[in-house]
Amino acid sequence: MTAPTLRTTRRCPYAPPEQHTRIRDTEPGISQVTLPSGQVAWALSRLEHIRAMLTDPRFSSDRRNPNFPRFTRERPGRQPLLQTMIQLDPPEHGPARKAVVGEFTVRRMAGLRPRIQEIVDEQIDAMLAGPRPADLVQALSLPVPSLVICEQLGVPYHDHDFFQTRSATLLSRALTAEDRQQAFTGLRDYLRDLIAKKAAEPTDDLLGRQLVQGNAPEDVLSLAFLLLLAGHETTANMISLGVVTLLERPEELAALREDPARTLPAIEELLRVHTIAEFANARVAVEDVEISGVTIRAGDPVLALSNAANHDPSAFDAPDQIRLDRGSRNHVAFGFGIHQCLGQNLARLELQIVFDTLFNRIPTLRLATPADELPYKDDALIYGIHEVPVTWEE
C-alpha cells in the first residue's frame, strides 16, 4: 500500500493540517507518509513520542545521511550548505554547542535588552512617520531580527542592507534555486571576509569572541550561518502572526497592555499554537527502534509533526483553544533534547520587547485587512505570513 502524500496546508493559522491531527488521533499515532521529494518517512504526531525520539541517540540529526528526510529532490551539482552543529550527533555535537552556549544565557540576553529596545523603537518611529496602512512585515517583523542578529554577530551597520537583502533571498521559497544559491555564496563570502578581519583585529561580539576562544574560522562561519538561518525568518513570522493573533483578541490584548507580566506566558502560548518551524525536528534512525508497537528500522527517515504534537489533547487541556495565560513550556516549538533551539532566549526577548512596545506606543493599532484574507504561506519548512497591512488613529 502506497503511503499517502504529506499535506502541509493548515485548516487555519491556529490549527495543524487535518491530515496531521488524523494521524495523531488514530492509534498508534505513527504513520508513514510520502514526502514531496518522493521519500517515504515515518510521521510521529504525539508529544510523548516526539520528545522521546528527540532524546534517543538511535535517531540521528546528520543531514549528510542520504536517508535524512528531505522535502525537495536533490539537484545534480548543487553546492551543499555548510555543516552546522544542528547536523552533528554526539560526541561531536557536545563541544560545538558548549563553545557557544554562553552567548545565549538569560544574563547575556539581559545585556542585549537596551539595544534591542532601541532597534524596536527606531523601526516603530519609521513606521509612524510613513504612510498608512503600513506593512508590519516590512516595517517591523523582518528588520528587527535582522538588525538584532547584525548586532550580535558584529556586522557593521552600514552593511546591514546587504546582509538583510541576501538573508531574505536565501530564506525565500518564492525565488529560484539559482537566486538562493547566489545569495548563499554572497553571504558566505561576506561572512568569511568579515571573520578574517575579526581574526586579525579581535572585536567584542559573538564572532570575535569565538575566534579569541580559539575556534577555527570555518567553524565560526558555520555558526554565523546557523544563527542567521535559524533566527531570522522564524522570529519574523512569530512577530507577524503574534500581532495578528493579539489584534483579533482586543480584550485579552487590553489585559496584556495593562499587565506586562502577562506577556511571557502569552508568548509561550503563541509559540505553541503557531509552531513556525513545523518540521525542524526531523531525524533518521540509525538502529531499529520500537515506538508504541511500531518498529522503525535503521535507515528509516522520521518526521516529527510538531504542530500536531503541540495540539495534542493528551498533553494540553483544550489544545485548540488559545489561552494566553496558559504559559505551558512543554511544547516542542523550539525542539527538545540536545538540539533544542540555542537562540530561544533571544527569540523570547525579541518577541517580548516587540509586543510590549508596539501595543503601548500604538494603542489604536488595528488590521487594515481582515485576518482571514491575509496571505498566509504554507511553506513546508517555515510557516508564516507575507504581508500584514496595519493602520492606526492619530
GIWO-V221588 format. One record per helix or strand of 2 or more residues. SS is the DSSP state (helix for helix, strand for strand). FROM is the first residue (numbers start at 0). LEN is the number of residues. If there is no record, write none. Layout:
<<SS:FROM:LEN> <SS:FROM:LEN>>
This chain:
<<strand:3:2> <helix:17:8> <strand:29:5> <strand:39:5> <helix:46:8> <strand:58:2> <helix:84:3> <helix:91:13> <helix:105:24> <strand:133:2> <helix:135:18> <helix:156:15> <helix:176:24> <helix:205:7> <helix:216:15> <helix:232:15> <helix:249:9> <helix:261:13> <strand:282:3> <strand:288:3> <strand:293:3> <strand:300:4> <helix:305:4> <helix:336:3> <helix:343:18> <strand:365:2> <helix:370:3> <strand:375:2> <strand:383:2> <strand:388:3>>
